[in-house]
Amino acid sequence: MQYLSLDKYKNGFLLVARILLAILFVLFGWQKMMGFEGTVGYMASVGAPLPQLSAIIAVIVELVFGLLIVAGYFTRPLALLLAVYTVATAIIGHPYWSMTGMDQYMAMTNFFKNVSICGGFLLLAFTGPGSYSLDRK
C-alpha cells in the first residue's frame, strides 16, 4: 500500500536537506575563521589536541566541507566525514557525563543534537545529493 509518494520531489527535498544540514556548519565555520584566536582558545579549553591545528581543521571541515555539501560536490564521502566529525565533536565538546546541573543538561542537549545531525549525514551518504548538485547523482 502506497501511503505517501514524494518521489517526484526527491531532488528538491535532497537539495533542501543538504542546505539545512550544512547551514549550521557554514555559519559556525565562518565564525571560527573570523574569530580564529578565540577558536584556538576554545579548542585549548576543551582539551582538543594541538589547539591551533584543531582550529584549522574545524574551519576547513565546517566551512569548506559545508559549502561543498550545499553544492553537492563529493557529497557521499564528505557526508561520511562530517558524520564522523560531528560525533567526535560531540564527544570532545559536550562531555555531559562529567558535568552536573544545568551545565550537564545543556551539554547533553548539544551532544544528542550532534548525534542526530550525524544521522542526517549518514542518510545523505546513503541517498546521494540528488540531481540538483554538482555530483548529479
N, CA and C atoms as a LAMMPS dump frame, in Angstrom:
ITEM: TIMESTEP
0
ITEM: NUMBER OF ATOMS
411
ITEM: BOX BOUNDS ff ff ff
-5.0000000000000000e+02 5.0000000000000000e+02
-5.0000000000000000e+02 5.0000000000000000e+02
-5.0000000000000000e+02 5.0000000000000000e+02
ITEM: ATOMS id mol type element x y z
1 1 1 N 0.851 -1.188 0
2 1 2 C 0 0 0
3 1 3 C 0.89 1.243 0
4 2 1 N 0.609 2.105 -0.928
5 2 2 C 1.373 3.349 -1.011
6 2 3 C 0.66 4.41 -0.172
7 3 1 N 1.324 4.876 0.865
8 3 2 C 0.686 5.833 1.768
9 3 3 C 1.048 7.266 1.435
10 4 1 N 2.226 7.498 0.894
11 4 2 C 2.628 8.852 0.532
12 4 3 C 3.833 8.754 -0.382
13 5 1 N 3.685 9.222 -1.576
14 5 2 C 4.807 9.173 -2.513
15 5 3 C 5.348 10.584 -2.714
16 6 1 N 6.621 10.721 -2.439
17 6 2 C 7.298 12.004 -2.646
18 6 3 C 8.375 11.878 -3.716
19 7 1 N 8.323 10.791 -4.493
20 7 2 C 9.369 10.517 -5.472
21 7 3 C 9.587 11.668 -6.445
22 8 1 N 8.514 12.303 -6.88
23 8 2 C 8.687 13.376 -7.864
24 8 3 C 9.336 14.624 -7.248
25 9 1 N 9.385 14.687 -5.912
26 9 2 C 10.004 15.823 -5.231
27 9 3 C 11.376 15.487 -4.652
28 10 1 N 11.843 14.272 -4.915
29 10 2 C 13.07 13.764 -4.29
30 10 3 C 14.248 14.72 -4.437
31 11 1 N 14.52 15.174 -5.64
32 11 2 C 15.702 16.012 -5.863
33 11 3 C 15.596 17.367 -5.169
34 12 1 N 14.42 17.928 -5.144
35 12 2 C 14.221 19.186 -4.423
36 12 3 C 14.39 19.009 -2.922
37 13 1 N 13.831 17.908 -2.39
38 13 2 C 13.981 17.629 -0.961
39 13 3 C 15.442 17.38 -0.589
40 14 1 N 16.174 16.679 -1.461
41 14 2 C 17.589 16.433 -1.172
42 14 3 C 18.386 17.732 -1.18
43 15 1 N 18.057 18.653 -2.073
44 15 2 C 18.721 19.956 -2.069
45 15 3 C 18.431 20.704 -0.775
46 16 1 N 17.174 20.749 -0.382
47 16 2 C 16.799 21.425 0.868
48 16 3 C 17.48 20.754 2.06
49 17 1 N 17.507 19.428 2.069
50 17 2 C 18.156 18.702 3.166
51 17 3 C 19.644 19.033 3.232
52 18 1 N 20.322 19.105 2.082
53 18 2 C 21.751 19.451 2.08
54 18 3 C 21.964 20.845 2.649
55 19 1 N 21.126 21.781 2.249
56 19 2 C 21.249 23.161 2.744
57 19 3 C 21.01 23.2 4.251
58 20 1 N 19.959 22.539 4.713
59 20 2 C 19.633 22.564 6.144
60 20 3 C 20.705 21.88 6.993
61 21 1 N 21.264 20.782 6.499
62 21 2 C 22.332 20.112 7.238
63 21 3 C 23.589 20.972 7.284
64 22 1 N 23.882 21.645 6.19
65 22 2 C 25.155 22.357 6.09
66 22 3 C 25.129 23.772 6.665
67 23 1 N 23.963 24.377 6.789
68 23 2 C 23.913 25.782 7.208
69 23 3 C 24.579 26 8.568
70 24 1 N 24.363 25.092 9.485
71 24 2 C 24.982 25.182 10.808
72 24 3 C 26.506 25.17 10.693
73 25 1 N 27.012 24.277 9.86
74 25 2 C 28.456 24.144 9.693
75 25 3 C 29.048 25.366 9.006
76 26 1 N 28.389 25.856 7.973
77 26 2 C 28.897 27.026 7.25
78 26 3 C 28.919 28.253 8.162
79 27 1 N 27.835 28.49 8.883
80 27 2 C 27.775 29.658 9.772
81 27 3 C 28.839 29.594 10.874
82 28 1 N 28.944 28.447 11.526
83 28 2 C 29.902 28.34 12.618
84 28 3 C 31.337 28.221 12.116
85 29 1 N 31.523 27.632 10.948
86 29 2 C 32.853 27.604 10.341
87 29 3 C 33.334 29.007 10.01
88 30 1 N 32.423 29.839 9.497
89 30 2 C 32.753 31.237 9.195
90 30 3 C 33.113 31.976 10.486
91 31 1 N 32.324 31.777 11.531
92 31 2 C 32.621 32.426 12.815
93 31 3 C 33.961 31.969 13.368
94 32 1 N 34.255 30.697 13.256
95 32 2 C 35.542 30.185 13.738
96 32 3 C 36.699 30.813 12.969
97 33 1 N 36.522 30.984 11.674
98 33 2 C 37.572 31.579 10.857
99 33 3 C 37.75 33.065 11.196
100 34 1 N 36.657 33.795 11.346
101 34 2 C 36.74 35.227 11.609
102 34 3 C 37.257 35.527 13.015
103 35 1 N 37 34.646 13.963
104 35 2 C 37.499 34.804 15.324
105 35 3 C 38.484 33.698 15.641
106 36 1 N 39.486 33.55 14.791
107 36 2 C 40.357 32.382 14.856
108 36 3 C 41.062 32.237 16.201
109 37 1 N 41.562 33.326 16.766
110 37 2 C 42.261 33.235 18.057
111 37 3 C 41.325 32.736 19.155
112 38 1 N 40.081 33.193 19.124
113 38 2 C 39.095 32.701 20.082
114 38 3 C 38.802 31.222 19.877
115 39 1 N 38.802 30.789 18.624
116 39 2 C 38.592 29.375 18.315
117 39 3 C 39.723 28.534 18.873
118 40 1 N 40.949 29.022 18.705
119 40 2 C 42.106 28.309 19.254
120 40 3 C 41.986 28.226 20.773
121 41 1 N 41.586 29.318 21.406
122 41 2 C 41.4 29.329 22.859
123 41 3 C 40.332 28.347 23.301
124 42 1 N 39.247 28.278 22.549
125 42 2 C 38.185 27.328 22.891
126 42 3 C 38.686 25.893 22.751
127 43 1 N 39.42 25.634 21.67
128 43 2 C 39.956 24.277 21.47
129 43 3 C 40.85 23.876 22.645
130 44 1 N 41.648 24.806 23.101
131 44 2 C 42.513 24.527 24.252
132 44 3 C 41.681 24.276 25.51
133 45 1 N 40.594 25.041 25.677
134 45 2 C 39.783 24.919 26.892
135 45 3 C 39.039 23.586 26.987
136 46 1 N 38.731 22.984 25.838
137 46 2 C 38.033 21.693 25.875
138 46 3 C 38.999 20.519 25.759
139 47 1 N 40.292 20.821 25.739
140 47 2 C 41.3 19.762 25.71
141 47 3 C 41.538 19.144 24.347
142 48 1 N 41.189 19.877 23.287
143 48 2 C 41.447 19.354 21.943
144 48 3 C 42.956 19.257 21.725
145 49 1 N 43.408 18.203 21.07
146 49 2 C 44.847 18.067 20.818
147 49 3 C 45.308 19.127 19.818
148 50 1 N 46.506 19.678 20.059
149 50 2 C 47.072 20.702 19.164
150 50 3 C 46.019 21.751 18.798
151 51 1 N 45.685 22.629 19.736
152 51 2 C 44.555 23.552 19.548
153 51 3 C 44.588 24.361 18.254
154 52 1 N 45.749 24.824 17.831
155 52 2 C 45.796 25.61 16.593
156 52 3 C 45.464 24.731 15.384
157 53 1 N 46.042 23.543 15.326
158 53 2 C 45.732 22.623 14.237
159 53 3 C 44.269 22.185 14.297
160 54 1 N 43.77 21.942 15.498
161 54 2 C 42.361 21.568 15.66
162 54 3 C 41.444 22.68 15.147
163 55 1 N 41.809 23.929 15.394
164 55 2 C 41.013 25.065 14.92
165 55 3 C 41.037 25.149 13.394
166 56 1 N 42.194 24.926 12.796
167 56 2 C 42.3 24.936 11.329
168 56 3 C 41.428 23.827 10.737
169 57 1 N 41.515 22.644 11.316
170 57 2 C 40.701 21.518 10.841
171 57 3 C 39.215 21.844 10.974
172 58 1 N 38.828 22.436 12.1
173 58 2 C 37.419 22.788 12.32
174 58 3 C 36.93 23.772 11.254
175 59 1 N 37.739 24.775 10.937
176 59 2 C 37.339 25.757 9.919
177 59 3 C 37.187 25.077 8.564
178 60 1 N 38.148 24.257 8.189
179 60 2 C 38.082 23.587 6.883
180 60 3 C 36.873 22.657 6.815
181 61 1 N 36.717 21.83 7.837
182 61 2 C 35.622 20.856 7.819
183 61 3 C 34.276 21.567 7.82
184 62 1 N 34.11 22.536 8.699
185 62 2 C 32.803 23.171 8.82
186 62 3 C 32.494 24.104 7.654
187 63 1 N 33.408 25.001 7.327
188 63 2 C 33.132 25.991 6.288
189 63 3 C 33.267 25.398 4.891
190 64 1 N 34.412 24.832 4.587
191 64 2 C 34.664 24.344 3.225
192 64 3 C 33.817 23.117 2.912
193 65 1 N 33.86 22.118 3.787
194 65 2 C 33.072 20.912 3.528
195 65 3 C 31.584 21.228 3.547
196 66 1 N 31.162 22.139 4.432
197 66 2 C 29.755 22.541 4.466
198 66 3 C 29.311 23.154 3.147
199 67 1 N 30.132 24.03 2.578
200 67 2 C 29.801 24.634 1.285
201 67 3 C 29.779 23.586 0.167
202 68 1 N 30.69 22.634 0.24
203 68 2 C 30.711 21.57 -0.763
204 68 3 C 29.46 20.683 -0.658
205 69 1 N 28.977 20.452 0.547
206 69 2 C 27.734 19.692 0.724
207 69 3 C 26.566 20.457 0.102
208 70 1 N 26.496 21.757 0.332
209 70 2 C 25.431 22.566 -0.269
210 70 3 C 25.492 22.464 -1.792
211 71 1 N 26.69 22.561 -2.349
212 71 2 C 26.853 22.472 -3.802
213 71 3 C 26.631 21.057 -4.322
214 72 1 N 26.705 20.08 -3.438
215 72 2 C 26.549 18.694 -3.86
216 72 3 C 27.769 18.181 -4.589
217 73 1 N 28.936 18.455 -4.045
218 73 2 C 30.194 18.057 -4.667
219 73 3 C 30.936 17.116 -3.726
220 74 1 N 31.28 15.923 -4.179
221 74 2 C 31.871 14.873 -3.346
222 74 3 C 30.968 14.585 -2.139
223 75 1 N 29.673 14.581 -2.396
224 75 2 C 28.679 14.533 -1.328
225 75 3 C 28.795 13.299 -0.44
226 76 1 N 28.855 12.139 -1.032
227 76 2 C 28.851 10.917 -0.219
228 76 3 C 30.074 10.818 0.691
229 77 1 N 31.301 10.977 0.169
230 77 2 C 32.444 10.881 1.089
231 77 3 C 32.475 12.01 2.121
232 78 1 N 32.087 13.218 1.717
233 78 2 C 32.081 14.326 2.675
234 78 3 C 31.006 14.131 3.735
235 79 1 N 29.867 13.576 3.348
236 79 2 C 28.814 13.302 4.337
237 79 3 C 29.313 12.3 5.373
238 80 1 N 30.045 11.281 4.932
239 80 2 C 30.613 10.32 5.882
240 80 3 C 31.64 10.992 6.797
241 81 1 N 32.511 11.82 6.223
242 81 2 C 33.495 12.536 7.051
243 81 3 C 32.808 13.458 8.055
244 82 1 N 31.773 14.162 7.613
245 82 2 C 31.054 15.057 8.52
246 82 3 C 30.297 14.285 9.595
247 83 1 N 29.829 13.094 9.283
248 83 2 C 29.182 12.259 10.302
249 83 3 C 30.185 11.905 11.4
250 84 1 N 31.373 11.48 11.006
251 84 2 C 32.417 11.136 11.988
252 84 3 C 32.838 12.383 12.766
253 85 1 N 33.055 13.485 12.066
254 85 2 C 33.455 14.747 12.704
255 85 3 C 32.412 15.195 13.73
256 86 1 N 31.144 15.06 13.376
257 86 2 C 30.073 15.514 14.263
258 86 3 C 30.016 14.696 15.544
259 87 1 N 30.228 13.398 15.438
260 87 2 C 30.258 12.563 16.646
261 87 3 C 31.511 12.868 17.464
262 88 1 N 32.653 13.061 16.793
263 88 2 C 33.891 13.392 17.515
264 88 3 C 33.749 14.712 18.267
265 89 1 N 33.145 15.709 17.632
266 89 2 C 32.97 16.988 18.321
267 89 3 C 31.974 16.871 19.467
268 90 1 N 31.012 15.972 19.33
269 90 2 C 30.077 15.732 20.443
270 90 3 C 30.824 15.18 21.642
271 91 1 N 31.691 14.227 21.397
272 91 2 C 32.439 13.589 22.493
273 91 3 C 33.424 14.565 23.121
274 92 1 N 34.138 15.329 22.291
275 92 2 C 35.148 16.263 22.807
276 92 3 C 34.508 17.515 23.401
277 93 1 N 33.515 18.069 22.704
278 93 2 C 32.981 19.369 23.096
279 93 3 C 31.802 19.357 24.04
280 94 1 N 31.142 18.209 24.186
281 94 2 C 29.937 18.155 25.011
282 94 3 C 29.951 16.943 25.952
283 95 1 N 30.956 16.825 26.809
284 95 2 C 31.061 15.65 27.696
285 95 3 C 30.105 15.757 28.891
286 96 1 N 28.836 15.596 28.628
287 96 2 C 27.815 15.785 29.67
288 96 3 C 27.968 14.805 30.824
289 97 1 N 28.578 13.656 30.588
290 97 2 C 28.741 12.623 31.607
291 97 3 C 29.678 13.063 32.73
292 98 1 N 30.433 14.138 32.505
293 98 2 C 31.347 14.619 33.543
294 98 3 C 30.85 15.912 34.178
295 99 1 N 29.581 16.251 33.984
296 99 2 C 29.027 17.512 34.469
297 99 3 C 27.827 17.254 35.37
298 100 1 N 27.355 18.323 35.975
299 100 2 C 26.154 18.246 36.802
300 100 3 C 25.274 19.46 36.53
301 101 1 N 24.041 19.37 36.978
302 101 2 C 23.126 20.501 36.928
303 101 3 C 22.799 20.956 35.521
304 102 1 N 22.613 22.273 35.395
305 102 2 C 22.228 22.864 34.12
306 102 3 C 23.315 22.697 33.065
307 103 1 N 24.587 22.73 33.474
308 103 2 C 25.673 22.505 32.513
309 103 3 C 25.549 21.121 31.88
310 104 1 N 25.219 20.127 32.703
311 104 2 C 25.048 18.778 32.179
312 104 3 C 23.879 18.717 31.201
313 105 1 N 22.785 19.358 31.552
314 105 2 C 21.61 19.349 30.682
315 105 3 C 21.923 20 29.336
316 106 1 N 22.589 21.153 29.347
317 106 2 C 22.922 21.856 28.104
318 106 3 C 23.893 21.034 27.257
319 107 1 N 24.904 20.458 27.893
320 107 2 C 25.876 19.646 27.154
321 107 3 C 25.213 18.392 26.586
322 108 1 N 24.31 17.788 27.345
323 108 2 C 23.618 16.591 26.866
324 108 3 C 22.737 16.932 25.669
325 109 1 N 22.064 18.063 25.723
326 109 2 C 21.244 18.512 24.592
327 109 3 C 22.107 18.675 23.346
328 110 1 N 23.242 19.346 23.488
329 110 2 C 24.133 19.556 22.341
330 110 3 C 24.774 18.25 21.862
331 111 1 N 25.1 17.357 22.792
332 111 2 C 25.661 16.063 22.423
333 111 3 C 24.687 15.3 21.521
334 112 1 N 23.431 15.196 21.954
335 112 2 C 22.467 14.438 21.174
336 112 3 C 22.009 15.178 19.927
337 113 1 N 22.117 16.501 19.907
338 113 2 C 21.897 17.258 18.67
339 113 3 C 22.931 16.821 17.646
340 114 1 N 24.179 16.714 18.076
341 114 2 C 25.236 16.262 17.167
342 114 3 C 24.992 14.843 16.675
343 115 1 N 24.57 13.968 17.565
344 115 2 C 24.283 12.588 17.175
345 115 3 C 23.164 12.574 16.119
346 116 1 N 22.153 13.399 16.297
347 116 2 C 21.057 13.472 15.33
348 116 3 C 21.535 14.013 13.987
349 117 1 N 22.388 15.021 14.009
350 117 2 C 22.954 15.557 12.766
351 117 3 C 23.77 14.48 12.063
352 118 1 N 24.484 13.675 12.82
353 118 2 C 25.223 12.549 12.255
354 118 3 C 24.276 11.643 11.473
355 119 1 N 23.108 11.385 12.013
356 119 2 C 22.115 10.576 11.314
357 119 3 C 21.721 11.184 9.982
358 120 1 N 21.57 12.489 9.944
359 120 2 C 21.255 13.165 8.687
360 120 3 C 22.369 13.001 7.665
361 121 1 N 23.612 13.111 8.116
362 121 2 C 24.735 12.927 7.191
363 121 3 C 24.83 11.484 6.705
364 122 1 N 24.527 10.519 7.569
365 122 2 C 24.536 9.125 7.126
366 122 3 C 23.459 8.887 6.063
367 123 1 N 22.286 9.464 6.255
368 123 2 C 21.243 9.355 5.231
369 123 3 C 21.689 9.993 3.919
370 124 1 N 22.328 11.147 4.004
371 124 2 C 22.808 11.821 2.802
372 124 3 C 23.874 10.985 2.094
373 125 1 N 24.745 10.365 2.865
374 125 2 C 25.768 9.498 2.268
375 125 3 C 25.106 8.319 1.561
376 126 1 N 24.03 7.811 2.093
377 126 2 C 23.332 6.667 1.504
378 126 3 C 22.534 7.068 0.266
379 127 1 N 21.797 8.184 0.352
380 127 2 C 20.913 8.578 -0.751
381 127 3 C 21.647 9.302 -1.867
382 128 1 N 22.739 9.986 -1.53
383 128 2 C 23.407 10.838 -2.51
384 128 3 C 22.751 12.201 -2.546
385 129 1 N 23.32 13.122 -3.332
386 129 2 C 22.874 14.51 -3.303
387 129 3 C 21.655 14.825 -4.156
388 130 1 N 21.267 13.928 -5.043
389 130 2 C 20.185 14.229 -5.967
390 130 3 C 20.721 14.926 -7.204
391 131 1 N 19.81 15.211 -8.137
392 131 2 C 20.264 15.773 -9.418
393 131 3 C 20.545 17.264 -9.354
394 132 1 N 20.073 17.953 -8.325
395 132 2 C 20.384 19.384 -8.182
396 132 3 C 21.694 19.524 -7.434
397 133 1 N 22.764 19.048 -8.051
398 133 2 C 24.07 19.043 -7.398
399 133 3 C 25.155 18.978 -8.45
400 134 1 N 26.361 19.266 -8.035
401 134 2 C 27.496 19.121 -8.949
402 134 3 C 27.792 17.655 -9.215
403 135 1 N 27.46 16.783 -8.265
404 135 2 C 27.633 15.337 -8.472
405 135 3 C 26.577 14.77 -9.423
406 136 1 N 25.375 15.355 -9.4
407 136 2 C 24.23 14.933 -10.223
408 136 3 C 23.917 13.446 -10.124
409 137 1 N 23.912 12.939 -8.904
410 137 2 C 23.617 11.511 -8.714
411 137 3 C 22.442 11.34 -7.788
